[in-house]
Amino acid sequence: MSLVAPSRFRRIQHAMSKPSTKSATITGPKLTSTLNGLAVEARTRSVATLNQVLAELIDLHSQTKQAHWNVAGSAFYSQHKLFDDLAESVFEPIDDVAERIVQLGGTAGGTIRQAASTSSLPEFPTDTKGGLTYVTALAERYANLGNSVRKAIDSTANAGDADTADLLTGLSRTLDKALWFLEAHTRA
């Protein structure tokens, strides 16, 4: 369980309304030294990979809360509750991902502006009040991030960073479970 209150991100959710048209890598200062034994190349790759994942987690959390706040229709209550539960499930690993970046000697790029400029997730639709439109939009985004995280698992494992690969494996399971819940709403 995260010790960081979700309200910290609720205050700044609307700041991510600017669409992202490209994926960028957050670059920070040179890695700080650490005695953890991983090669600099492995730490550098993991920090860049984790910063991309961090940006997309923050973006996905914000988009899921957008759906939670604005959903309407005959399935309002169940979708409102589902979207809140899903938002919480992607909020929890944000702290772990950011802290892993710093453990590796990097700088976590976790501001809303950094996330908005770095995330490759498409902008969330705001021209509707939801229902299945929101479910489908979120399913696409959870699938996109899940697929990216699986590539990140391979990348960090191949670089020799088994701990980061393990962290990302847990995140992958969380995203796949969320996707399952969302897709279940689209099946007859």
PAPA-259547 format. One record per residue (C-alpha): residue number from 1; residue in three letters; x, y negated, z negated. Coordinates in pm, 1 decimal. Each point is the difference from the previous one (the first is absolute). Layout:
N
{k NUM&r Ala&east X&north Y&up Z}
...
//
This chain:
188
{k 1&r Met&east 0.0&north 0.0&up 0.0}
{k 2&r Ser&east 129.2&north -341.5&up 90.9}
{k 3&r Leu&east 70.0&north -252.7&up -272.9}
{k 4&r Val&east -57.8&north -286.9&up 243.4}
{k 5&r Ala&east -354.5&north -133.3&up -9.6}
{k 6&r Pro&east -194.3&north 20.1&up 327.2}
{k 7&r Ser&east -123.7&north -353.3&up -69.4}
{k 8&r Arg&east 341.7&north -130.2&up 105.4}
{k 9&r Phe&east -74.7&north 103.3&up 357.2}
{k 10&r Arg&east -368.7&north -95.2&up -14.3}
{k 11&r Arg&east 93.7&north -365.0&up -42.2}
{k 12&r Ile&east 187.3&north -2.2&up 327.2}
{k 13&r Gln&east -200.4&north 231.0&up 223.6}
{k 14&r His&east -126.3&north -268.6&up 234.5}
{k 15&r Ala&east 352.8&north -117.6&up 77.8}
{k 16&r Met&east 38.9&north 292.6&up 239.5}
{k 17&r Ser&east -257.2&north -118.6&up 251.0}
{k 18&r Lys&east 263.0&north -85.0&up 264.1}
{k 19&r Pro&east 19.7&north 278.4&up 262.0}
{k 20&r Ser&east 329.1&north 178.9&up 48.9}
{k 21&r Thr&east 104.9&north 45.7&up 359.2}
{k 22&r Lys&east 336.5&north 162.0&up -61.3}
{k 23&r Ser&east 185.2&north 215.0&up -245.0}
{k 24&r Ala&east 304.7&north -155.7&up -158.8}
{k 25&r Thr&east 250.1&north 132.1&up -247.6}
{k 26&r Ile&east 42.2&north -191.5&up -321.2}
{k 27&r Thr&east 362.8&north -86.3&up -36.0}
{k 28&r Gly&east 142.5&north -112.4&up -324.2}
{k 29&r Pro&east 337.2&north -53.0&up -152.1}
{k 30&r Lys&east 266.4&north 264.0&up 30.6}
{k 31&r Leu&east -66.7&north 306.9&up -212.1}
{k 32&r Thr&east 119.7&north -24.8&up -355.3}
{k 33&r Ser&east 233.9&north 269.9&up -117.8}
{k 34&r Thr&east -131.1&north 292.5&up -198.0}
{k 35&r Leu&east 146.6&north 316.9&up -146.8}
{k 36&r Asn&east -280.2&north 228.1&up 126.6}
{k 37&r Gly&east 229.6&north 174.4&up 246.9}
{k 38&r Leu&east -193.1&north -56.0&up 323.2}
{k 39&r Ala&east 202.3&north -122.3&up 294.4}
{k 40&r Val&east -48.3&north -364.6&up 96.2}
{k 41&r Glu&east -139.3&north 108.9&up 337.0}
{k 42&r Ala&east -265.1&north 215.9&up -168.8}
{k 43&r Arg&east -93.4&north -278.6&up -239.9}
{k 44&r Thr&east -17.8&north -252.7&up 283.7}
{k 45&r Arg&east -230.2&north 222.8&up 205.4}
{k 46&r Ser&east -219.9&north 79.3&up -299.2}
{k 47&r Val&east -30.0&north -366.1&up -104.2}
{k 48&r Ala&east -106.6&north -104.7&up 350.9}
{k 49&r Thr&east -243.9&north 291.5&up 24.3}
{k 50&r Leu&east -145.4&north -61.7&up -345.1}
{k 51&r Asn&east -44.2&north -372.7&up 65.4}
{k 52&r Gln&east -205.7&north 83.4&up 309.9}
{k 53&r Val&east -210.7&north 245.0&up -202.8}
{k 54&r Leu&east -36.9&north -258.7&up -278.0}
{k 55&r Ala&east -130.4&north -261.4&up 243.5}
{k 56&r Glu&east -250.0&north 241.7&up 146.6}
{k 57&r Leu&east -117.9&north 119.4&up -342.9}
{k 58&r Ile&east -64.4&north -358.3&up -108.5}
{k 59&r Asp&east -180.6&north -68.3&up 327.4}
{k 60&r Leu&east -205.0&north 321.1&up -23.8}
{k 61&r His&east -95.1&north -77.8&up -360.8}
{k 62&r Ser&east -116.6&north -345.8&up 106.6}
{k 63&r Gln&east -198.1&north 134.0&up 294.9}
{k 64&r Thr&east -164.3&north 264.3&up -215.4}
{k 65&r Lys&east -101.5&north -264.0&up -254.3}
{k 66&r Gln&east -136.3&north -211.4&up 288.0}
{k 67&r Ala&east -225.9&north 292.1&up 93.0}
{k 68&r His&east -95.9&north 52.9&up -365.8}
{k 69&r Trp&east -102.1&north -363.0&up -47.0}
{k 70&r Asn&east -192.3&north -40.3&up 324.8}
{k 71&r Val&east -169.1&north 331.9&up 70.4}
{k 72&r Ala&east -378.2&north -10.6&up 39.8}
{k 73&r Gly&east -271.3&north 233.7&up 117.6}
{k 74&r Ser&east -189.6&north 307.1&up -109.3}
{k 75&r Ala&east 317.1&north 177.2&up -121.4}
{k 76&r Phe&east 121.2&north -308.9&up -187.0}
{k 77&r Tyr&east 50.9&north 151.8&up -344.0}
{k 78&r Ser&east 182.7&north 315.2&up 107.8}
{k 79&r Gln&east 223.1&north -187.6&up 243.4}
{k 80&r His&east 62.1&north -286.0&up -243.3}
{k 81&r Lys&east 114.3&north 255.1&up -259.9}
{k 82&r Leu&east 201.4&north 204.4&up 254.5}
{k 83&r Phe&east 186.5&north -305.6&up 126.0}
{k 84&r Asp&east 82.4&north -109.1&up -355.6}
{k 85&r Asp&east 131.9&north 348.3&up -85.8}
{k 86&r Leu&east 208.3&north 7.3&up 318.1}
{k 87&r Ala&east 141.1&north -346.1&up -68.2}
{k 88&r Glu&east 109.7&north 115.3&up -343.8}
{k 89&r Ser&east 162.8&north 311.3&up 145.7}
{k 90&r Val&east 223.2&north -209.1&up 229.3}
{k 91&r Phe&east 63.0&north -267.8&up -262.8}
{k 92&r Glu&east 161.6&north 243.3&up -243.3}
{k 93&r Pro&east 299.9&north 99.2&up 218.9}
{k 94&r Ile&east 85.8&north -360.6&up 89.8}
{k 95&r Asp&east 197.8&north -42.8&up -321.8}
{k 96&r Asp&east 185.4&north 330.3&up 44.0}
{k 97&r Val&east 99.2&north -85.4&up 356.7}
{k 98&r Ala&east 117.4&north -351.0&up -94.9}
{k 99&r Glu&east 196.7&north 128.1&up -298.0}
{k 100&r Arg&east 167.7&north 268.8&up 212.9}
{k 101&r Ile&east 118.5&north -272.6&up 237.5}
{k 102&r Val&east 165.0&north -183.1&up -288.5}
{k 103&r Gln&east 144.3&north 322.8&up -145.1}
{k 104&r Leu&east 176.7&north 50.5&up 332.5}
{k 105&r Gly&east 151.2&north -348.7&up -21.1}
{k 106&r Gly&east -245.7&north -170.1&up 230.5}
{k 107&r Thr&east -247.0&north -283.6&up -35.3}
{k 108&r Ala&east -368.6&north 88.7&up 5.8}
{k 109&r Gly&east -185.9&north -216.9&up 249.8}
{k 110&r Gly&east -334.7&north 7.8&up -172.0}
{k 111&r Thr&east -151.9&north -342.5&up 37.2}
{k 112&r Ile&east -324.6&north -30.0&up 188.6}
{k 113&r Arg&east 167.7&north -208.8&up 268.8}
{k 114&r Gln&east 278.6&north 255.9&up 42.8}
{k 115&r Ala&east -253.9&north 279.9&up 22.2}
{k 116&r Ala&east -213.8&north -187.5&up 251.5}
{k 117&r Ser&east 295.5&north -74.1&up 227.0}
{k 118&r Thr&east 141.9&north 353.4&up -24.5}
{k 119&r Ser&east -299.3&north 234.8&up 0.0}
{k 120&r Ser&east -76.1&north 179.0&up 325.1}
{k 121&r Leu&east -358.8&north 74.5&up -103.2}
{k 122&r Pro&east -266.1&north -169.1&up 213.5}
{k 123&r Glu&east -201.3&north -280.8&up -154.8}
{k 124&r Phe&east -318.4&north 109.7&up -174.8}
{k 125&r Pro&east -326.7&north -84.6&up 181.9}
{k 126&r Thr&east -187.0&north -284.2&up -165.5}
{k 127&r Asp&east -275.6&north -44.8&up 256.7}
{k 128&r Thr&east -223.9&north 263.0&up -158.9}
{k 129&r Lys&east -124.3&north 96.4&up -345.3}
{k 130&r Gly&east 124.3&north 350.3&up 23.2}
{k 131&r Gly&east -168.8&north 327.3&up -44.0}
{k 132&r Leu&east 154.1&north 248.4&up 240.7}
{k 133&r Thr&east 194.3&north -279.8&up 171.4}
{k 134&r Tyr&east 198.3&north -53.5&up -320.1}
{k 135&r Val&east 38.2&north 374.2&up -59.4}
{k 136&r Thr&east 135.8&north 52.0&up 351.7}
{k 137&r Ala&east 231.6&north -300.7&up -19.7}
{k 138&r Leu&east 141.7&north 115.7&up -331.5}
{k 139&r Ala&east 37.6&north 358.7&up 122.2}
{k 140&r Glu&east 211.8&north -125.9&up 291.1}
{k 141&r Arg&east 220.5&north -203.0&up -232.5}
{k 142&r Tyr&east 44.5&north 278.7&up -255.8}
{k 143&r Ala&east 89.0&north 238.3&up 284.9}
{k 144&r Asn&east 248.6&north -250.9&up 146.2}
{k 145&r Leu&east 174.7&north -47.9&up -332.0}
{k 146&r Gly&east -6.1&north 373.2&up -75.6}
{k 147&r Asn&east 168.6&north 71.9&up 332.9}
{k 148&r Ser&east 259.2&north -271.6&up -62.4}
{k 149&r Val&east 71.3&north 136.5&up -345.9}
{k 150&r Arg&east 57.8&north 349.6&up 140.8}
{k 151&r Lys&east 259.7&north -145.9&up 238.0}
{k 152&r Ala&east 154.2&north -185.8&up -293.5}
{k 153&r Ile&east 23.2&north 326.6&up -195.5}
{k 154&r Asp&east 202.4&north 154.2&up 282.2}
{k 155&r Ser&east 216.1&north -309.8&up 40.5}
{k 156&r Thr&east 92.9&north -27.9&up -368.2}
{k 157&r Ala&east 48.9&north 375.2&up -40.9}
{k 158&r Asn&east 228.7&north 9.0&up 305.4}
{k 159&r Ala&east 198.5&north -288.1&up -149.7}
{k 160&r Gly&east 56.1&north 206.4&up -315.3}
{k 161&r Asp&east -244.1&north -182.2&up -230.6}
{k 162&r Ala&east -210.7&north 286.9&up -132.5}
{k 163&r Asp&east -145.9&north -210.7&up -282.5}
{k 164&r Thr&east -146.9&north -259.1&up 235.9}
{k 165&r Ala&east -127.6&north 278.5&up 226.1}
{k 166&r Asp&east -169.3&north 154.3&up -305.8}
{k 167&r Leu&east -159.9&north -332.1&up -97.8}
{k 168&r Leu&east -130.5&north -38.8&up 353.5}
{k 169&r Thr&east -128.2&north 359.1&up 5.1}
{k 170&r Gly&east -224.8&north -78.9&up -296.7}
{k 171&r Leu&east -121.1&north -312.6&up 177.3}
{k 172&r Ser&east -72.8&north 204.3&up 312.4}
{k 173&r Arg&east -225.3&north 231.5&up -200.5}
{k 174&r Thr&east -184.5&north -299.7&up -145.7}
{k 175&r Leu&east -57.3&north -148.4&up 346.2}
{k 176&r Asp&east -112.8&north 332.9&up 146.0}
{k 177&r Lys&east -252.2&north 46.7&up -280.6}
{k 178&r Ala&east -136.1&north -350.2&up 57.2}
{k 179&r Leu&east -25.4&north 70.4&up 371.9}
{k 180&r Trp&east -192.8&north 319.6&up -74.2}
{k 181&r Phe&east -249.4&north -197.5&up -212.5}
{k 182&r Leu&east -43.7&north -259.1&up 274.8}
{k 183&r Glu&east -36.0&north 248.8&up 283.7}
{k 184&r Ala&east -256.3&north 196.8&up -198.4}
{k 185&r His&east -226.9&north -305.6&up 24.9}
{k 186&r Thr&east 17.2&north 5.4&up 379.6}
{k 187&r Arg&east -107.6&north 363.2&up 44.3}
{k 188&r Ala&east -359.0&north 112.5&up 34.5}
//
